[in-house]
Amino acid sequence: MRKRSPSLALIANKAGFSVSAVSLALRDSGRISEKTKSHVRRVASKLGYAPSPLVSAFMSHLRRKGGPAVHETIAYLYPFGVHRGYRSSLYYQEIEKAAKARAEAIGLHLERVPLPDPAIPGRPLDRILRNRGIRAVIVGPLAQPDGHLDLDWDRYSAVAVGHTLREPAIHRVAPDQFQGTMIVLNELSARGYRRIGLCLRLEQDIRAHHRFSAAYHWHSSQPGVGQPIPILTFSEPEKEDFLGWVKRYSLEVIVTSEPVLRWLQGAGYRVPRDIGLVHLTWSDRPYRCAGLDQVPSLLGAGAVEMIVGMLTLNEHGVPERPRTLTYGCVWRDGVTVRTRSPGAV
């Protein structure tokens, strides 16, 4: 397996300089002294750092054009005026933060641009982007699961994060939520759980193209798993419906993204002694909950790197065959599930 190159943050920590200084040193910037550059390169080399060939090609391309790389701006499009729960999501914040950090590390600028009200006639977003000289766009996760975006796409190199932009179909980066859900279910089975319940908003499953429910149904169909338990889906969670479902099916552990811990504790359940709890979006977990890390930092950085590739190759417009770069999700342990038994695999 190819060893992953260390992050700029790790190199900066070991070298004793800021991330921005390390980034400039590794790009041979004239703003950094030769002594500092040599020191940073030695530290980076010891840590196994290797520059991305794609990013290096892009930087060479920009230098041939005769202008500094920082003049290239990527617009990060995000929904404006959405509900508080969306705005406060650490998962979405981490995607954007990672995209900004990756862009700055390679000498680009990421600018937040809110999506205008769909009721505004014409193409106001096109005017905004054109006036700012922007030709690269990252479409962040949208508020609605079946989003449409009207742009003069031929002008832009564009990448979407997740599956919420349905039209047009452009290149995208996304977590592998089917694989991730299977990791969760297999981990719970290895810990001795048999009656596993999945509880989620219908919108959340639609946003993932039903990958959560598909993985659950597949897992439930396997020999030895036991009788399948109906998925609890809803538009808005209702306490009584939820607790009734838990009791009706004598659940041993619940997999969800909803804040149900207080409901379970209020009903007398001790977590994890009486019932386990796993959060499907670990970044937004309450307490020290076990959960599924959908790697938002990799999504943000990956979107920028895909944009770099498109700019380097002068790719723009709606692709004939859109590509999806998928990242594997990761199980994160927590105090809300029982520990593995000795010898469990």
C-alpha positions, 0 to 999 in steps of 0.5 A: 500500500502506498504510504500517505504523504504527511500533511503540511500541518505535520511538517510545520509542527516538526519544522517549527514554522507556520503552515503558510511558511512551510507551503511557501518554502516547499513551493520555492517562494522568494518570500522565504530565505534559503536557510528556511527552505533548506530546513523545511525540505529536510524535515519534509523529506524525513517525514516522507513528503512527496509533492503531488505530480498533479499540483506540481503540473498545475503550478508549472502551468500557472508560472508559464502563464506569467502570473502568480498562482494566488490570482486563481480563485475557486468559488465555494458555493453554499446554500444561503438562508438555510435552517439553523441545523444545516448551518451549525453542522460541523460536517459541512464546516469541516468540508469547507475548512479543508477545501480552503486549507488545501487551496491555500497550501497550493497557492490558490484562493477559496472564496465563499459565494452564497447561492442566490434565491431561486426566485431571482430571475435570470442567472445572478450567480453567473454575473457574480462569478463573472464580475469576480473573474472566477472560472472554477467552482466547488458546489458544496452540499446543498440544502435540498437532496435533489438540487438543480443549479442554473449556470453557464457551465461552459465557463467553469471547471466545476466539482460537486461535493456529495450527491445533492446536486442532481442537475447537471451531472458534473464531476463530484467527490463523495463518501462511500456511504454504503461501504461506511454503513456496512463497516458500522453494521459489521462492527456492531455484529462483531461486538455481539449486537444482533437486534440492530435498528436503523433510524434516519430522516427520509431526506438523509437517505435520499441525499445519499442515493439510498446508500444507508438503507441499501447497506442495511437491507443487504446486511439484514439479508445475510445468514445468521443476522436474524429477523430483519427489523423495519427501518424507522424513517420520518420527515421530523423525528417524533419521540413517542414513535421512536421509543415505541419502535425501540420497545416493539423490536427490543432493539439492542443498538440504534444507528442514527444521525438524530439526537435521540440520546436524551430520549433514551435516557429519559425513558430509563435506558442506560447507554450502552448498558441497556442499549447501544447508540451509533451516530451516522455522521460522527462529525456532528455526534453528541457526547462521546458517541461511537460513529461513522466518520464520513471523512469531510476533510478528505472531501474538501481537499479532494474537491480542490485537487480535482479542480486543479486537475481540470484547470491544468487540462483546461476542462470545463463545462458539463462532462459527457461522462461525469467522474465520482471520486469516492472516499472510504468512511471510517469507524470511530469508537466511543463510549455509547457501544459495548467493547469488543469481546476478547478474541472478537474479529 
